[in-house]
Amino acid sequence: MPYFVNASGLDEILHAAVPGVAAAAVAVIALDGRTVAAAAVGEAVRYAGPAEEPLFGLDSGLPPVAMDALFDIASLTKMFTAAVVVSLAQEGTLGLDEPVAARLPRFYGYRPGITVRHLLTHSAGLPASRRVEREPEETRWDLVLSTPAQMPPGTHLYSDVGMITAGRVAETAGGAPLDVLVRERVTGPLGLGATTYGPVEPERAVATEFKPERSAAGCVRGEVHDETAHALGGVTGHAGLFSTAADLVRFGEALRTGGGPILSPEWTAEMLRDQGVPGAAFRQGLGVRIGDPAIVGPLTGAFGHSGFTGTSLVVDPARRLTVVLLTNNVHPLRGRPGIRDLRHAVAAEALRLAG
């Protein structure tokens, strides 16, 4: 597995990782809200098929990745969903400790012990996923929302199902679809003009996995990669957003500096505090991970999240750092080694720049 910590700068780190770890990589390091390093390396789409045959059959003339390229941010979507739910709690529209059954009685009436906080802290006992893409379209949402719990509430078990459910709870409380709530409560107030649920313009988007059943071009580009999100229509609480590095820096900075204008400092602190969930390899906030060793590297007190496509957002309040890494580690196929080392290398470079 490649290791990049000895690279001397952000551009060198990304060049060492492309194309082995990902065909495209964009990274931004901000200190006190000011960009101190930024780099974009690779191609927005490189491969035409699973055998890594180059697009058009050659290695030249491929579209370079731009700093403002749209990436499928995968599970970074969970942070936006959490911000929406916390904003609803802030205004008193819902309670974090109210039972999910109060909002979804049809699906949670027989399990009243599961609360909204359980969903946001991955402690509802729900399983990691529920694949429904092969089920009849009209049954898919019901199947996901009725997914049986694997464990009793209170123990950490990372769950896309839980965050999908949190998104639906937000819709019932907020009286609008989740994409509208994200726009009205997060991306709009913060001026994140590029951050949106897909599909997005393919020419601006970075390609993900080879899925010929989904894309005539072979590799998915501009549509959500996550199979469950795609099966549910593309707008879900766990995945589906596309964004740019600049937008994610601005989102991270808003949380680092107290939440304005989307949350008050008090409710931001509640979102970012350790919720005391046992069984996790890191401290769990509301929709965020604190000190997750998979992404923070030497920034041990940082919070953030990672995404399956190869994305991560890391915010270190003590060092005043916001670090964004966007890659398409699943292009053309998932399982490419080195993404953890790359995340750690970028975090180490951020630490060096912070002095």
N, C-alpha and C positions, 0 to 999 in steps of 0.2 A: 504494500500500500504506500502511495507517495506521501512525503512529509515535507511541509513547506516553511516551517518556522524560521529557517535560516535565510530565507529570501529577504532582501534589504529594503524593499518598498512594495507598496500596494500593486503597482503595475507588474513588477517582477513576480509577485505572488500569484497573480491571476495568469500571467503567461506560463508559469510553471504548471498550472492546473489545467489549462486549455490546450488541446481538446481531451486530455485523458480523463479528467473528472467530469467535465461538461463542455459542450460545444461553445457555450457562451457564458460569460460571467461579467457582472457589473457590481462594483462595490463602491460605497461612499462611507467615509468616516467624518463625523461632525464633532467638533469640540466647542462647547458653549453655543451650539446652534450654528456655528460657522464651519463650512466644509474645509477640512484640512488635507484631505486626500480623496481622489476619485479616479476610477479607471474602468474602462470597458474593453473587453478582450474577446475575440472569437466572432462567430457568425450567428445571426438570428436563426438560421436553419442550415444545418450542415449535411445531414444524412437523409438519404431517400428511402432507406429500408433497414431492416434489423441486422443485416450483416455489415452495417456501417459503410455501405457504398455511398460515396459522396453524391450530393445533389448534382444533377446534370452530368454525372460521371467524371467530374474533375474537381481538383482542390482549389482552383482559382476562380474568381468571379462570383464567389458566394457572398450573400448579403451580410455585411458586417453588422454586429450588434451596436446599437447606439446607446448613449447614456440615458436617453429617455424611452428606451424600449419597454414595452409592456410585458411583464412576466406573470404567469399564472402563479399566484403567491400561496396557493394551497392552504395549509392550516394557519397561516398568518391571518386568514379570514376570521379565525376564532377570536382574535384580539378585538376586531371590529365589532363582532357580535356581542362580546362581553361589554364593550363600551356602550353599545345601544342599551343592553339590559340594565347596566348600572345607571345610565341616564334616566331610564324609566323609574328605577328605584329612587333616584335623587328627587324626582318630582312627585313621588308618592303614588305613581300609577300602579306599581306592583311592589311586593316586598321580597327581599332576597331570601327570607326564611319562610315564605308562604309555601304551602304544598303545591307542587305542579298540578295536582288534581283540581285545584281551584281554577286553573286555566284550561286544562285538558282532561275533563272528567271522564270522557269516553275511554281514554287510554290509560289514565293514571288513577282512576277512582278506586281501584283495588290495591293500590300501593301508595297510601297517603303519607308514608314516611319520607318520600323523596321530595326535596325542596328545590327551589330555583338555585340556591347556593350550591347544593350538591351537583347540579348540572354544570355550573361554571367552574367548579373545582374538581371535576372528574371523580367525584366520590359518590355517585348515585348507584354504583354497582352495575351499570349498564355495560354491555360488551363493547369492544373496540369498534366494530363495524357491523353493518347489515347490508349485504349486497342484494340489490333488487333489480338490477338492469335486465334480467331475464324474466322478470315477472310482468304480468299485464300492467300497462301504464296506469290504469285507474286504481290499482290496488297498492301502488308502491308507497305512497305516503302513509297509508294505514299500516302497512307492514313494518315500516321503520318505527313509527310512533308506538306500535304495540310490541316492540322487541322485548322479550323477557329479560329481566335482570339476571346477571350471573352471580352477584354477590350482594349481601345486605348493604344498605347505605352506610357511608362513613369511611370506607376504605378506598384508597386511590386505585383507580383503574381507568387508564386513558381511554376516552370514548368519543368517537365521532358521533355516535347515536345520541349521546348526551348533548352535544353542542348543536346538532340538528334540532333536537327537541327544544333547546334554549332559544333558537331562532324562531320556532313556532310559538313559544310562549311570548316572545317579544311581539310577534304579529298580533296575537290575541289581545295583549295589553295595550299595544300602541295603535291598534286600529288601522294598520296599513301593512302592505307586504314588506318583507325584510329588506329588499333592495331600496325601497323608498325610505324606510327607517334609517338605514345606513347613510343614505344621501342626506336626509334632513337633519340627522343628529350627529354625524361624524364628518363625512367627506365634504359636505357643503360648508358647514361652519369653519372648517380648517382650510378650505380652498384647495382640496385635493382633486383637481380637475381631471386627472387621469385615472383615478381609482374607481373602478366600476365592476359590476358583475358582467360576465360575458353573455353572448359572444361579442368580441371586439374586432376591430379591423385587423385582418390577418397580417397585413404588411407592417404593422407596428408591433406585432406580437412575436415572441420567441417560441419556436417549435418545442413540443414536448415528445411524448412517446409515439412509437410506431403503432398505429391502430387502424389497419386498413378497413375494418368494419365501420369505422367512424369517419374516416377522411379519405376522399378520393386521391389526395396527394400522398397518402401513406402515413405521415406524421401529423398529429393533431397540432393545429396552430390557430389561436384565436378563440378556441372553445375550451371549456374547463376540462382538465385532465382527469380529475377524480371521477371514478365510475359512478359512485352513488350520487354525487352532486349532479352529474350529467343526467342520470336516470330520473332525478327528481325535478328536472327543469332548469338546473344551472344556478338557482338562487337558494342557498342553504346556509345554515349557521356555522358549518365546519369548513367549508371550502367553496370556491367559486369566484372570488375576487381576483381581478387583475390590477397591477399597480406598477409604478415606476420607483426607482431608488429615491428620487427627490421627494415624492409624495410620502414614502415610508419614513424618511428622515423627519419630515414635518410632523407626521403622526407620532413618532417616537418622542420628538422634542416636546410635543404638547403634553404627553404623559409625564415626561421628566420634569417639566416646569410647573406642574400643578393641575393640568387638565383643561385649562382655558383654551377655547371657549366652549368645550363640549361637556366638561365636568367641573365641579367645584374642587378646590384642593382637598377638602375632607373626603369626598367620595372618590377622588383619585387615589388618595392614600388607602382607602378601603379596598379598592381594586388591586392595588399593588402590594398589600401587606401579606405576609405569610398567614394563610388561613388554617394552619395547623393540621393538615390532612396527613394521617399516617400512611406509610407504605410507599411513598414516592421517593425517587432518587434525587429529588430537588425540592425546594419549597414551592408550594402551589399558591398562586394568587387567584384572582377571579379572571379566568381566561388567559392568564399569563404564567410563565414559569420563572422562578427566581433561582439563580445559581444553577441552571441546568448544565451539567458538565458536557453535554453533547454540543452545546453552542457557545458557551461563554468563554471557554478557554481560560486565560489568566484573569479575566474580568469577573472574579468570583461572586461579587455582590450584584451582578447585573440581572435585569429581568428581560423577558422577551419571549420569542417563540421561533420555531422552525417550521418549514413546510416540506412536504414529501417531494415536491418537484426539485428541491435543492435551494430553497430560499431561507433566509433568517433575518430577524430584526433583534438586535441586542442593545439595551439601554443601560448605562452605568451611571446612576445619579451621583455617586460619590466622586467619580472622575469626570463628570459632566460630558460623557460620551454618548453618542448615538451611532450605531454601526449597522449598516445594511449590506447584506450579500444576497445577490440574486443570481441564480444559475438555473440551467435546465439539465440537471444531473440525470434525468430520466430519458434524455434524447440520445439515441433512438430507443433504448430499452432501459428499464430500471435495473438497479443492482450494480451500477458503476462505482467502484471503490474510491475513497479519498475525500468525500464531502466533509466528514467530521474534521479531518486534518486541515482542510481548506478553511473551514469556519474558525478553527483555532488560530490559524496563521493570520487571518484578517484581524481577529481580536487581539492577537499579540502585537500586530502593527499599530492598532489603535492605542494600545497601552504605551507603546514606545513614543507615539506622537503626543500623547497626553503628558509625557515627561514624568 
